[in-house]
Amino acid sequence: MTPRQFDASATASGLVKELAPHIKGKVILTTGPSPGSLGDHFLRAIATAEPRLLILSGRTPSKLQQTVDAIHRDSPDVATRLLQLKLDSLQDVRAAAETVMSDEWADVPAIDVLLNNAGIMAAPFSLTVDGFENHFATNHLGHFLFTNMIMPKILASSSPRVVNVSSDGHRLSPIRWADINFNRGDRPHYDPWRAYGQSKTANMLMTLSLAEKLGPTRGLQAYSLHPGVTNTNLGAQIEWGTAFRNLREVEESMGNEEAYVDDFKWKTADQCVATHVYAAFEPSLKEKNGAYLQDARVADPWTDTVKPWATSSIEAERLWKLSEELVGQDFSYKTKQPTTSNP
């Protein structure tokens, strides 16, 4: 089946009306839905379609509660639950995942959709407590560990999905295999946009690995996406005058067409979140497992910004192995059904 295709004008509110039967009764866990974020807009949109439970995970419970309050103003009957999750600390990620898998959460036997939405963008150089560059740790490693640790509950769903919010910013850097930490911030090496780009490439490669490892044997669907450009709290800390000049310099050094475009293609938040809804619930996507999406459709590698370094199965497997090494935990999934033979 060819997936249904929409365009940049699609809205989350419109897609939720169409996909309401596929949202009703589902359990959805979203990382990073702070007030004003795309995760916030996503949850408020799908809450109108009667999901069974919305789980909000993030580093600051008081901010998550603000999002819950906003959800309940429009959808007072939807059930919600909070989970503290600090993605820049592997210890804290493990604690959050262990909570989800604990007896305390026995009333949540399955998670139908995991939306890995949290992230940082173009931040100054810093290393996490575990010694990793902050973008790579927060946007990728934390989600990698959390997703795999709660995978038993995801696979307990009758239609499990993992959605990773990436970006067309993956064009800014492939994985720097010999230097993921940018030489610990030495001036000639670190650039906040390249660090962001590397982490967004990692989101796409992790998605591809999940689809390849667990799609054929366990029915897991995994998608990454570019939401589009809008005003959210993601860039609140950025001084855009300087940051935009730096971004153009990186684009030029990469030979990207975007270096010569005068402005971004802006969307409303409702339009950006349309691709979240599409990735999480559109049933016709099944034949495109592992795909990268934008404008509520499968991205076209010929006409859209899709770099080959972010869609390579070889790169994906290499990142998976590196990520296992960095988090200190193996997640081995059988890629083929076991065969039996008669004696």
Salt bridges, closest charged atoms under 4 A:
GLU18 OE1 - ARG4 NH1 2.64
ASP40 OD2 - ARG44 NH1 3.67
GLU50 OE1 - LYS24 NZ 3.66
ASP88 OD1 - ARG59 NH1 3.33
ASP107 OD2 - ARG81 NH2 2.46
GLU133 OE2 - HIS135 ND1 2.80
ASP168 OD1 - ARG171 NH1 3.03
ASP168 OD2 - HIS226 NE2 3.54
ASP179 OD2 - ARG176 NH2 2.66
GLU251 OE2 - ARG171 NH2 2.49
GLU258 OE1 - ARG171 NE 3.65
GLU282 OE1 - ARG4 NH2 2.69
ASP295 OD1 - LYS267 NZ 2.66
ASP295 OD2 - ARG297 NH2 3.55
ASP304 OD2 - ARG297 NH1 2.81
GLU317 OE1 - LYS213 NZ 2.92
GLU317 OE2 - LYS321 NZ 3.93
